[in-house]
Amino acid sequence: MERSSASLLHLDNWEIIARFLPPDWDTQARQLGAIRRARYNSDPSVVLRILLLHLTWGGSLTETAARASAAGLAQTSAVGVFKRLRGCGAWLQWLAQ
């Protein structure tokens, strides 16, 4: 059964997820290099939501970019998702500890 973007909006529980994040998680995004420029997605919560979307749904980078756009998170490309994922390793590791 394929999940649609409409069901993504219905399943969005960001407020609940954010309660479980460590203090200063958004500040750490900048300090650990996950967010370097304020040119595109400068909001750590949007970046984390896109990454979680990709990691939990298991789709391609193109599909993740399309779902992020359909959900109103950000206008990004598959390459943009890839670059964010590539640059967030230290931050995701910090969050997991």
N, C-alpha and C positions, 0 to 999 in steps of 0.2 A: 504494500500500500504506500503510495507516494504522498508525502506531506506537501501541502500547498503553502504559498506565502500567506494566504488568509489565515490558515491555522497557526502560522508562526506568530501573527499578531495576537491571536487568542491565547497562545501559550507563553506569552512574554511575562515573566515574573521578575523583572529586573529589580524591583524594590526589595523583594525577598532575598534575592541573590546578593545584593549589595550589603545587606545586614551581616553577611558572613565573611565579608572581605576584611582584611586586617586594617588597623588604623593607618592613615597616610598612604594607602595603596595608590591613590592618584598622584601623589607627590613622587612616589617611587618610580612611577612610569617615566617621568621626566629624568630623574636622577640616573636610572638604569638604561637610558637610551631608547626606550620604547617609543617615545614621542620626542622628536628632535626639532621639528619645525612646526609652526602653526599655520602652514600653508593649506593643508587639506583637512585631515581629521585631527584636530588638536585636543579634543575632549577624550580623556582616558576612558571614560565609561563607554563611549561609542566604540573606541578601538577594542576594548575588552569584549564588548557584546558581539562585534563582528568576528573576533577570534573564537569566542565560545560557540558562535553559530557555526563556524567552519568545523571546529573540532568535534562538536556534538552531533551534527547532522551528517558528517562524513561525506559531503558532496565535493565536487570539484571546486577549484578556485573561481571559475566562471559562475558556477551555480551559487556560490557564496556571495559573490558580488551582486548577482541578480536578486538574491533574497534580501540582502542588505538594502538594496535600492527599493524593492517592493515594500519592505517594512518601514521605510522612511528613515533608516539609520544614517545612510550616507550614499552619495553617488561615487562609486569607486569601480575599478576594473579588477580583473583577475590578477594582473601584475601588481596593482596596488595592495590587494589582499596578501599576495605573496611577500611583498616587501615588508608589510607590517608584521606578518608572521615570522619572517626571517629576523627582524630587528627586535622582537619581543622576548627572545629566549631567556635572558637574564631576569626580566620582569616576571614572566610566567613562573620561572623557578622560584623567585622570591615569594610570589603569591602562594605557591604550593607548599612552601616551608612553613 
